[in-house]
Amino acid sequence: MQLESILRIMNEAEKLGKNLKRIREAKNISQGEIGRILDVDKGFISNIEAGKTNPTLATIAKLAKAVGVSVGELMK
């Protein structure tokens, strides 16, 4: 994979994480609550918010549903 592609993916992961955190906090939802909904550890949610992991599309869809927004809203 070329460096440009890697950097683009990393940028998208950071954007997703920031949006998730902003939306989650605005709706007063904890990382633990999202973790329970998705049946994952809250550390996984923390890593997504920090842009340290690149979740699958299925996980992104579940995250969007958990915080009550569209995938597009979560990814913008």
Buried (B, 14 or more C-beta within 10 A) or exposed (E): EEEEEEEEEEEEBBBBBEBBBEBBEEEEBEBEBBBEBBEBEBEBBBBBBEBEBBBEEEBBBBBBBBBEBEBEEBBE
